[in-house]
Amino acid sequence: LDNTSYYAGVDIGGTKIASIVCNEQGQVLAHLRDDTHSPVSGDLSIKRIADLIRATAARANIPPDSLSAVGVSAPGPLNVASGTIIHVPVLKWTNMPVRDLLAAELGVPVLLENDGTAAAYGEYLFGAGKDVNNLAFICMGTGIGGGIVINGTVYRGRHDHAGEFGHICVEKNGRLCACGNKGCLEAYASGTNITKIAREVFAQTGLYTEDAINAMDCMAFEKLARAGDPLALSIWNEVGQKLGLAISIVVQSLDPDIVVIGGGVSRALDLIYDTVVQSTKNNIFAILHSDLKIAAAQLGDHAGALGAAFLARGERT
Amino acid sequence: LDNTSYYAGVDIGGTKIASIVCNEQGQVLAHLRDDTHSPVSGDLSIKRIADLIRATAARANIPPDSLSAVGVSAPGPLNVASGTIIHVPVLKWTNMPVRDLLAAELGVPVLLENDGTAAAYGEYLFGAGKDVNNLAFICMGTGIGGGIVINGTVYRGRHDHAGEFGHICVEKNGRLCACGNKGCLEAYASGTNITKIAREVFAQTGLYTEDAINAMDCMAFEKLARAGDPLALSIWNEVGQKLGLAISIVVQSLDPDIVVIGGGVSRALDLIYDTVVQSTKNNIFAILHSDLKIAAAQLGDHAGALGAAFLARGERT
């Protein structure tokens, strides 16, 4: 193994941008985080991404120009072949050639990848999927994304859109989703929507002030459920039901070796795990029950950046 | 190209078994059909499959022992690696080593493949998908199966179960499906279930005798719809809605180049095509609308046998 090669990865989210520098073995040598937007530093720019990578490399005592490749994990829609983000409102970017601009800024080869796909690859290489060939990944964060690894290779589909499990319909004519469609998994099980639904339900009880309710976020409702609050438990139960239905669809369609659940909301996976498994089993063939593998992601915030870094590494060779 | 090699394929269905003999170019040189079960010939046996292949080869003036390989397309669950049908009630077979028994009978290499996957590969090679790399296939017959081709290779999944799009849940707690689960696409859109639903709906009108209703099959209800009967049209409209929802899930998950619809029910695809497309578009990202490809299968009854023959050919080399 070549111990002298280093890679950087950046994961761009709606609220945070996370960077890592790693070696050939996928060891994270340094990592940093920044706000995607902030009053101090303004909206995200290519320059700010480059600065974050340079700062991360400096932390690892690696000159930035000695990085072998840089991977960027970002929300879609985007085009991997051209390295362009098509239109991501949360970044205020339209037709932004991220790959070429960042490569010019850093003087290093760059690859742009869909965040769900990048994280799927990270978990496949170094996380919950490191012993399997085929993996489906569902990333439950602010929104819900996903990715697919087949025979050790990321599968992107025609429009680099494959693995958008957050936007499969789990409730006909259901809740309006941010994507414009109705009844998507995301409309029920993303951090944003769990919070929204829980606030609505708690408001209806008349037991909480508006301020108290608005002060509660997804993690607060998770704590209430863990403390045994029946209302909070019923909300998380419904999240588990919907997630299980979506997983059943993934299993019936892809029959993967493992379904990995990541993203911030997956911290609560243990709370709803039995419901998720039961809901999944209710909608898959019985012969698949005994061998069903649904597991929490293992790389936390680093999955996307690490996956993108190693996709960039593969592209380079 | 080697014009001296010939292949046979057999597609085992619940009611019919179809065989073909083809050359290296996928040209069908001869084909035959038999009943899966019949009062005269009894239940399906390996011997009867072998006889059908020999008869088909004879029609093509090819000595059976000069076939290079034989592919068998059969309902699952089955195991491709061991060539064994696990349990298919309609065939009255449990743990049946079809591949090895048939190979011994014919003295020719045999491959056993899931029928949906075999037909997907047939359509990919010679039918509606011959110009694409990634294809999702939905086979609407007595039941509903499916298959996936990715980068020109069939994708089977961990249990050779991938592509079971007929058994993704499209209606929570919906109609009971033959698989034992509720709300599967098959429970609404297979030939058997369209007939069952239509008979129920027509019976409720009180306008038809029980005999008249029981005499109507799926094709009869299709004819009524084509003649403009509003009740028949409403039934087919619901089939289109449900099929579109399932296709939307396939598109959001796999982002294939094309979704191909085959099987006997797909003869009615033109009747419901606009509904299918609209229902699909209602549940996929807007950026995918303009490029959406949903097409009828082109190989008819030969897709499974031809696909299996060419998978057997590939296995041999």
Interface residues (C-beta under 8 A of the other chain):
Chain A: P77 I86 N134 I148 I150 Y155 R156 G157 R158 H159 D160 H161 A162 G163 E164 F165 H167 I168 C169 V170 E171 K172 C179 G180 N181 K182 G183 C184 L245 S248 I249 V250 Q252 S253 L254 D255 P256 D257 N282 N283 I284 F285 A286 I287 L288 D291
Chain B: P77 I86 N134 I148 I150 Y155 R156 G157 R158 H159 D160 H161 A162 G163 E164 F165 H167 I168 C169 V170 E171 K172 C179 G180 N181 K182 G183 C184 L245 S248 I249 V250 Q252 S253 L254 D255 P256 D257 N282 N283 I284 F285 A286 I287 L288 D291
